[in-house]
Amino acid sequence: MEFSVRKTTAPELDKETLSLAENISKKLSYDDDLGLVKYIDGKKIGVYFAPFSAYLALRKLGKKPISFGVIGLIRNVNRYLLTEQANKVVEIEGMGKLIDVPRKNCLSFNGFAVEWEKDPIECAYAELSEELGMEADDVREIKRELIIREDEVLLAILFTTELEEDVIMKLSSLAIDKWEIEKIEFLEKEKAMEFLSQSPHLGIFKRLVL
């Protein structure tokens, strides 16, 4: 698929959103910038960056922000690295649960996009390192697709690696955000699709593999 993802300036937020975002930010343990979609124009995607608190405020106010993220699938010979993602919740006193992401079967890794320099694939390498402890030199890109949904746009990338499975498991045990992954599976194509049968990521797997 031919497409273009470009960085663009952030839109101005209204006073209500700014006020709520400021309130939320005071109660977060982190408030990093993440990618949000400003426009979708055919095959051109404009992405701006805003604090996590601004994203949560927009969601809380029902303004339906579209997040821009990355999701990766790693192939090792004829098996694919799939993960069971941990339950993730952001709950702030007085505001309830702003985000509740239940445990789910997923591709190798996924996450919000952070600001990149030259190519949004840099965001995928960041997640690869944080969740699995692997580096860009450990993988080779095979294919990329753009997944456009109602509330998110995902840059989906198929990688291949020559690392042995036991080495990957060792690296993942040392990853900074290893808590985000409950379990790792190495599965052949048919078993992988069965693993993802109840996951919204099955369609992404098919677009990358089939």
N, C-alpha and C positions, 0 to 999 in steps of 0.2 A: 504494500500500500504506500502510495506517495502522499506525504503530508508534511506540514511544517508546524513546529511548535516554537513560538517566539516569546521572549520576555517583554512585558509591557508595563506601563506605569499603573499604579494602583488607583482605583477610583476613590473619590472622597466618601467617607462614611458619614451618615447623618448623626445628629447629636445623641439620639436615643441609643444607637448602636455603639458609639464611642463611649458613652457613659457606662453601658452594661459591660463592654469589653474591659474597661478600666477596673470595674468592680471584680470581674472574673479574674483578671490578671493578678490581683493581689492575693488570690487564694490558690493559685497554681504553683506547683513546684518547678515548672519550666514554662516558658512562653516563647518558644522559637518561632521564626517565620516559616510559613509553609506555602505551597503553591495553590492558588485558586484561579479558576478560569474566568477571564474577563469577557472573552467573546469566542464564538465558534463561527467561522466564516468559510463555509465549504470545507476544504482540507487544511485551513489555517486555524490554529489554536493560539489565542493570546493568553499568556499566564502572568499573573502578578503575584507578589508575595506580601503576606500580612501575618501578624502575630496569631498564634494559636487561639488566644483569647478573642480576637476579632472574629475568627471563624466560628467559635463556640457561640458568641453573641449573635451572629447572623442566624445560626441554626435555632437558637433559643427564641428569637423573634419571628421565626417562620419565614425568613427571607431567602431560604433555599440556596445557599452558596454551593457552587460546583467545585469540588476539590480536584486538584491535579496530582496524580500519584504515579508510582511505578510498581510493576509486578514482574517478577522474573521466574523463569523455569530453567532448571539446570539438568542437562542430559549427560549421563555418564555411560558411555558405550550404548547399550540398548535399554537402560533403566533411567527413570526420572526421579529426581529428588522432590518429594512432596512433604508437606508439613501439616501438622495440626496446630493451628494458631491458638494461643491462650486467650481467655476472656479478658477484655479490656473495658474499663469503665472510668469515666471522669464524673465524679460526684462532688458537688460543692454545697456546703451547708447553706440552706435557705434557697437554693436554686434547683435542688434535685439532681437527677442524672442528666447531664447534658449530652453525653455520648455513652451508649452501651453497645459494645460490639461482642456478641456471644462467641464462644469457642466454635471454630469451623475448620473444615479441611480446606487446604489452600495449595497453591503452587509453592515454589521454593521459598519465596519471600515477597513481601509487599509493604508499601508504606507511602506516606506523603512525600511529595517532592520538596527538596530543599533547593536553594538558589544555586544554579550551576553557572559555569563560566562559558563553555563553548557548546556543549551538547547535553540535553537532558538525560542521556545515558549515565552521566556522572552521578545522578540521583540514585540510579539502580546500583551502581558500584558502592555508594554509601550504605544502602540498605543491605547489600550483600555482605559487607564488612560488619555492620552492626548486629545483624541477626545470625549470620552463619560464620563469622570470623574469617571469611575468604576475601581475597584481594582481586583487583582487576586483572592482574597477571595470571590468576588461577583459572580464568575462564576465557572463552572466545565467543563473540557474538555470532549467531547464525541467522536470526530473523527478528524483526520487530514489527509490531502491529499497534494501531491506536484503537482503543476501546472507548466508545462514547456512550455513556449512560445518562440517566436523568439527573443524577446528583454527583457524578464523577466522570473524569476522563482519565484513563489509564494508559501509560506507555508500557506495553507488554513486550518482553524480550526473551527470546530463547537463547540460552547459552549452552555450550558444551565444555566439559572439563576432562582432563586426563588424571586428575587426582583420584587416588584409591578411596573407596567408601569409608574405610576406617580412618583415613587421614581427614576426610571431611567431617566425620563425627568428632574427631579430636579438636579440630579447629572450631567447630560450633560450640563445644563445651567451654571455649575460652572467649566467645563473643561477648561484646559489651551488653547487648540487649538479648541475650540468650533466653531470658524469661518470657519473651514474646512467643516462643515456640515450645509447645508441650511435647511434641514427638516428631521425629523425622522418619520417613519411609523411603526406600528405594524400590520402585516398582516398574515393571514393564508396561507397555502402552495400555493393554487391555485392563490390567489390574489398576493402573493409574486412573483410568476413566471410571472404573467401578468405585474407587476411593473418592472420586470427586462427584459422584452421581447426584448427591444432594447438595452440592456446593454451587454457588453462582459462578465459580471459576472454571467449571467444566467447559463452557463455551470458549473461554480464553485458551484453555489447553488445546482444544480441537483446532482453533485458528492458528496456533503456533506449531502444532505437530502434524496435522492431517493435510 
